[in-house]
């Protein structure tokens, strides 16, 4: 199979690493790729946002499959452009990707499907939004309706802060993404991420993981794209799994098909779990980052034919074989992230980290220049490890971190604390 992988972050590095292991792969193209991936595939001079150029290339080369990593190309219609040209795409079309690109739409689908989620209101004007806030109790959750790179959520402790968030968002803080806001009930519990692959009708469940969103130890500091993760997630019990599939995943996939916009790809459910009852925080139309890296480490099955079967409506009867081992991931980020940070500092000894038991380092924001590996992003390295249990996986991941020589970076030192019985 000739395959194009779209995206160049840590998630795509892990997907490419796994796809490259498939005996069914004959050629891997990358847009834009990265330092690890460029050694196993051919890098294209097409950006992951150039929808028409990507679709034209896929058609000209008669590619068997395009795997789309990030959400932005999906929301922009890459899936539509590929399908119009007869190229199979692992990822939803624009209409189905609205499950992520519009929080209001996601809420409408959940209501129609009877899927448990927070009560909410959706507003394009500040006055009714603020009136709705006064019917709620603190803390107040205000979200930009559209894609805002993970930054469009404010949890306000006071009405004054909530009003300010409404004014900022509707005033254009996130451009078109905050032309509307969704105000939600605050949900208590423990968060987890669950993934399932679907061809629009058939569903193959994956596994759950938990990540750490805050920048600093003790879950302090600003929200980030994720500073670390681990799998399995102890809070995601067998009961939670059954309820997630029966109450959320299956009814939502059925509702999307009923609407004439079947969802094809991976459906990522961000969950809030309390007393073994999952409620939906959000859907994402792609693999989580950094959770995807853990899924790829724990998956025994060949990923490529699974993605192809999903993209071509042939998922019935498919299953995934998972390792019983646990996996953990520590993000090494550039000093200053998620605020302003510098690029270009040199990173050494990644190979020494990968010589350690169970350790693989995925590249999230690096580049190669004159034979040197340089930092080129906010989240720069994903140090992953597997082990017999979460404690061993975490210990091995931190051994990998310690082996890497990069003075320009920082990392959290408490990844996995919930699972290990520690205190935040």
N, C-alpha and C positions, 0 to 999 in steps of 0.2 A: 504493500500500500504506500502511496505517495501522500504525505501529510504536511499541512501547513499549521504551525502553532503560532497563534497571535498573542502577543504580550511579551514582556521582558522582565517581570519582577520575580520575587521568590516563589510565588505560586506557579508561574510558568516554568521556572527552572526545575521545580519538582515534577511537574507534568511531563516536561521534555525528558527528564532523566528516566521516568517510568516508561514513557512511550518508546524510548530508544532501546529498551530491553526486549521489545516485542519481536519475535521471529517473523511477524507479518509486516514489519516496516521495511520498505526498500529505500525511501528517501524522505528526509525531514527538512522542510523549509522553515525559516524563522523570521518573524517580523515583530520586534527587532532582534530577538535573541539576547545573549549575554555571554560573559566570559566562559562559563562552563558549557553552555549550549552550543556555542560557536565551534566547539571541537567535535560535536557529534551531528551537526546539521549545517545547512547553508543559509547564511544570513542574507536577507533581502534588504534593498535600499528603499523599502516602503514602510512608512510609519503605521503603527497599529490603529491610527485614526483615519487613514486614507481608505475609506470604504470601497469606492469604485475601483481604485487601483488593486486592492487586495482581491476583490471579487473577479476582476478581469484576469489577474495573474492565475488565480485558482482555475478558472475556466480554460485559459490558454494551455495550461500544463495538464489539464484533465485530472486534477487532483481527486483522490478517493475520499478525502476527509479534510475539513478545516476545523480545528479545535480552538475555540475562542476563550482566552483566559479572563480578561478584564470585563467589567460591566459596561464601560463607556461605548466600545464598538457595537455591543449588542443593542444598547439603547438607541444608538444612531442608525441601526438597521443593517448591520453587516450580515446577519442571518438571512434577512429578506433578499439582499443583493446576491448572496450565494445561491439560495434556493431558486431564484429567478433564472440563474444560469445553469441550473441542474447539478450544482455541487453540494454534496452532503455536508451539513454543518452541525457540529456539536455545540449547541447553544440556542436559546430561543430567538424568535423573530421579535421585531420591535414591539408589536402588540402584547406578546406574552412577557417580554422583559419589563413591561410596566409594573409587574409585581414588585420589582425593585425600584424602577425609576420614578414611580409615583406612589407615595405612601397612602394617599387617599384612595387610589385605585385598589391597592392591596387590601385596605380596610373594607371596601365595597365587596370584593371577592370573598373575603372571610365571612362577611355578614351573609352573603348568599349561600355560602357553603356550610354555614353553622360552625365555623372554626373558632375556637376560643382565643380571644385577644382582648386588649384593653379597650374600654369604651372611649369614644373620641368625638371630636368635632372638627370640621374642615372649613377653612375660612380664607377669603381673599381680601377682606377688609378688616382693618384693625378694630373698629368699634364693636362689631358683634363678637370678634375673637376675645376681646377683653371682657365683654359681658359674660361669655361662656366661662372664662377663667374664674369669675366670681361665683360661679356655681360649683366650682371644684374645691378640693382641699389640698394644701401643700404636702409634698413638693409637686411642682407643676412641670409637665413634660411638653416642650414645644419643639416641633420638628419641621424643617423645610420639607415641602412635599417631594421635591425632586432630588437628583443626585448632587451631593455637596461634598464629595470626597471624604465621607465619614465625619464631617465637621458640622453637619446641619442639625444637631440635636442639642438642646439646652435643657438641663434639669434645674429649675429655679426654686429656691427655698422660700422666696417672698413674692408677693403679688407685684411689687415694684420691679423686681428683676424679671418676672414673667412678662409684664407689660413692655419692658425694654426689649426683651427678646422678640416679641411680636413686632414691635416698631422697626427693629433692625432688619428682621427677615423680610417683612412686607415692604420695607423701604429699599430693598434691593441688595442686601448684604451678599446673597448667593446668586444674584442675577435671576434668570428665569426659574432656577431651582426653588427659589423662595417666593415666587409670585403667589403661591398658596402656602398656608401652614396647616399642620395637623396638631391639635392639642389633645393629649391623651391622659387617661388615668395613669397614675404612677403604680407600677406593679412591683410587689415585693417578692423575694425569692432568690434563687441562685440561677445564674445564666448558664446555658450550654448551647452548643451548635450541633445541629443534626443535618445530615445530607442524604439525599436520595436521587437516583438517576431515573429519568423517565423518557419514553419516546412519545409522550402525549396521551398514552392510555395505560401502558404497562409500567410498573414501578419496580425498581430494584433498590431496596434500602441499603444504605451504607452504614457508617458508624458515627458516634458522637465524639466531640472533643470540647475542651474548655480553653478559652484564651484569657489573657490578662490585658485589658485595654489601657490602664493608666500607665503613665511613663515611669513612675518610680516605685520603689519597694513599699509594701504596705498598702498597695492600691491608692497611692497618693499622686498628685500632679495631674496634668492635663490628659485628656483622652488622646489615644493614638490609634493607628491602624492595627495595633496588637503588638505587645512586647514579648510574648512567649505563649506557649500552649502545651497541652498534654492530652493524651488519649490512652485508654478509655477515660470517660468522665464518671466518677462514682455516683454523682447525683442522677445520672441517666440510667435508671434501673430498668428491669424488664417491664414493669408496669408502665413507666414513663414512655418506653419505646412503643408499647402497644397503643397507648393513648395518642401518642404523636402520629403514628401511622393512621389510626382509625378516625381520629378527630380532626387532624390537620392535613397531612400529606395527601391521603386518598381523596377526601372530599374536594380539596382545592384543585388537584389535577383533573378530577371529574368536572368541576365547575368551569375550568378553563376550556376543556374540550366542548362542553355544552355551549359556551359562548362563541365557538367557532375560531378560537385562538389557542389551539392545543399547545401546551408547554413542552418543549423538547430541550433536554440538557440536564444539568444538575440543579436541583432545587435545594437551596440552603435555608434552613429554618433556624433563625435565632430565637431561642426559647427562654422564657422565665419559668422556673419550676418551683412550686411550693406545694408541700404535702403530696408529692408525686403527681401533681396535676400540671401539665405543661400548658403555657399560654404563649401565643406568638408575639414576639417583639417586632420582628421584621422578616421578610423574605429577601434573599439575595438571589440573583439570576446566574450565579457562577460559584465556583468553589471559594471558600473562605481563605484568607491569607492572614495568619499563618496556618490555619487548620489543615488546608490541603496538603501541606508538606508532611504532616503526620499521617494523613490517610494514605499517601503514596508510600511512606515507610512501612505501614502495617499491611498493605495490600499484597497478597500472594499471587492473585490472579493476574493474567495479562490484561492491562488496561485498554490497549488499542482496540481489540475487537468489541469490547463492551461499549466504547464510545461510538464506534461505527454502527453497531446494532441499534443504539439509541437514536442516532442521527437518521437512520433509514427505516425506522418503525418496526424493528425486528427484535425487540427486547424481551418478548414473551419467553419464559423459561430460563432466562439468564440468572446467574447468581454470582456472588463474589466470595472468594476464599480469603479470610483474614487471619493474620498471625495472632496468636494469643499474647505475644509480647506487647508491652506498653511502649509508647513513644513520647518523647518530650522535645521541646524546641525552645531555645533561648535566642532572642533577637539581639544582635549587636547593632546599635544605632549610632549615628553621628552626633557628637556633642551638640546640644542645642535643640535636637529633635524633640517634639514636633514643631518647635518654633524655627527660627532662622538657624541654619547650620552651614558649615563650609564643606566644599567638595575638594577632592584631590589628594587627601592624605594617603600615605602608602600603608598597605596591609601586608603583613608577612606571616608565614608559617601556617597557612591554611592547610597545606599538605600534611604538616605534622599533626594537626588536629584530626585529619581523616585517617591517620595511621592508628588512632586509638580505637579500642573495641566499640563497635556499634555506631560510630560517629560518621555522619555525612554533613557537609556544609553546603547549603544552597545559597546562591548569590541573588540578593534582592535589589541591590543598588551598587554595583561595581562596574569598573571598566578596566581593560588592559591597555597600557601605554608604555612603549619602549621596554617591554618585558616585565613591567611592574604591574601589580594589582592595586588599583586606586579606588577609594570611596567615591561614589557618584550618586548618592541619594541620602534619604533620611534613615530609613531602615536598610541596612547595608548587607548584613550577613544573617542567615538563619542556621544556627548550629543545632542540628538534630541528632538524636541518639535513640536507640532502642535498648530495651532491657527486659528482664523477667517480670518486673513490676515498675510502677511509676517512680518509686524511689531510685531504683537502679538506673532507669532511663534519665532521670534528672541529674543524678550524680555524674553519669557519663557525658551528658551534654555540657555540664559546667567544666568538666575536665577538658573538653574540646575548646571551650571558650578560653580557658586559661592558657592553652597551647598557642593561641593566636596572638601575634604581636601587632597591636593596633592602638597606639596611644590616643588617637583622635576619636575613639568611640566610648560608649558606655552601655551598660546592660543592667537589667533587674537581677537581683540575687535571691529572689524568693519565688521563682516560678514553681508552680505546683503546690503552693502552701495549703490550699483547701484540701487537696487529695491526700496530703501528707500529715494532716491533722495539726498544722501550725496555726498561728494567729497572724492576721494581717497587720 
